[in-house]
Amino acid sequence: MRDDWRMLAGDLGDLATRIREAAVALDNGEVLWPFDVAIDAIEELARLNRVVLGVDARERNNSGFVTEVALGSDHPSGGPGDVESARVAAVEAIGRAEVVTGWSRPPILVT
């Protein structure tokens, strides 16, 4: 992970092959996962002792405009429970994605 806490395409090397191959690296270097893989990606990041700071749903309309909706965030304390509390918060946030956004199975951006 980089010092500015963003999950970037270059940070994918330690992830399981299936999770890494499902990742979508955006032109700006951020990474998102298809809805059906996002929770597995969160679980894998936690397994690697990575703290997820937030998750967003992202949708591109027919005109090419992107809308991003923050689903949830976590504020680590620096303590030993940060990875698990962040994992729980991210999984719960993804579970709300369709209700919050009204979109069916939106791609999930992970920070």
For each residue, the residues with C-beta under 8 A, 3 or more apart:
1: 5 6 7 11 50
2: 5 6 8 11
3:
4:
5: 1 2 53 111
6: 1 2 29 30 111
7: 1 11 30 31 45 110 111
8: 2 11 25 29 30 31
9: 12 23 25 29 31
10: 13 29
11: 1 2 7 8 14 31
12: 9 15 20 23 25 31
13: 10 20
14: 11 48
15: 12 19 20 23 41 44 45 48
16: 19 20 44
17: 20 21
18: 21 22 37 40
19: 15 16 22 23 33 37 40 41 44
20: 12 13 15 16 17 23
21: 17 18
22: 18 19 33 34 37 41
23: 9 12 15 19 20 31 32 33 41
24: 31 32 33 34 107
25: 8 9 12 29 30 31
26: 29 30 31 32
27:
28:
29: 6 8 9 10 25 26
30: 6 7 8 25 26 109
31: 7 8 9 11 12 23 24 25 26 109 110
32: 23 24 26 58 107 108 109 110
33: 19 22 23 24 37 38 41 107 108 110
34: 22 24 37 38 105 107 108
35: 38 94 97 105 106 107 108
36: 105
37: 18 19 22 33 34 40 41
38: 33 34 35 41 42 55 94 107 108 110
39: 42 43 91 94
40: 18 19 37 43 44
41: 15 19 22 23 33 37 38 44 45 108 110
42: 38 39 45 46 52 55 87 90 91 94 110
43: 39 40 46 47 87 91
44: 15 16 19 40 41 47 48
45: 7 15 41 42 48 50 52 87 110
46: 42 43 49 50 52 83 84 86 87
47: 43 44
48: 14 15 44 45
49: 46 83
50: 1 45 46 83
51: 74 76 82 83 86
52: 42 45 46 55 74 86 87 89 90 110 111
53: 5 73 74 75 76 86 111
54: 70 71 72 73 74 90 93 110 111
55: 38 42 52 71 72 73 90 93 94 108 109 110 111
56: 68 69 70 71 108 109 111
57: 68 69 71 97 100 101 103 106 107 108 109
58: 32 66 67 68 69 106 107 108 109
59: 66 67 68 101 103 106 107
60: 64 65 66 67
61: 64 65 67
62:
63:
64: 60 61
65: 60 61
66: 58 59 60
67: 58 59 60 61
68: 56 57 58 59 109
69: 56 57 58 100 101
70: 54 56 73
71: 54 55 56 57 93 94 96 97 100 108
72: 54 55 89 90 92 93 96
73: 53 54 55 70 89 111
74: 51 52 53 54 82 85 86 89 90
75: 53
76: 51 53 79 82 85 86
77: 81 82
78: 82
79: 76 82
80:
81: 77 84 85
82: 51 74 76 77 78 79 85 86
83: 46 49 50 51 86 87
84: 46 81 87 88
85: 74 76 81 82 88 89
86: 46 51 52 53 74 76 82 83 89 90
87: 42 43 45 46 52 83 84 90 91
88: 84 85 91 92
89: 52 72 73 74 85 86 92 93
90: 42 52 54 55 72 74 86 87 93 94 110
91: 39 42 43 87 88 94 95
92: 72 88 89 95 96
93: 54 55 71 72 89 90 96 97
94: 35 38 39 42 55 71 90 91 97 108
95: 91 92
96: 71 72 92 93 99 100
97: 35 57 71 93 94 100 101 103 106 108
98: 101 102 103 104 105 106
99: 96 102
100: 57 69 71 96 97
101: 57 59 69 97 98 106
102: 98 99
103: 57 59 97 98 106
104: 98
105: 34 35 36 98
106: 35 57 58 59 97 98 101 103
107: 24 32 33 34 35 38 57 58 59
108: 32 33 34 35 38 41 55 56 57 58 71 94 97
109: 30 31 32 55 56 57 58 68
110: 7 31 32 33 38 41 42 45 52 54 55 90
111: 5 6 7 52 53 54 55 56 73
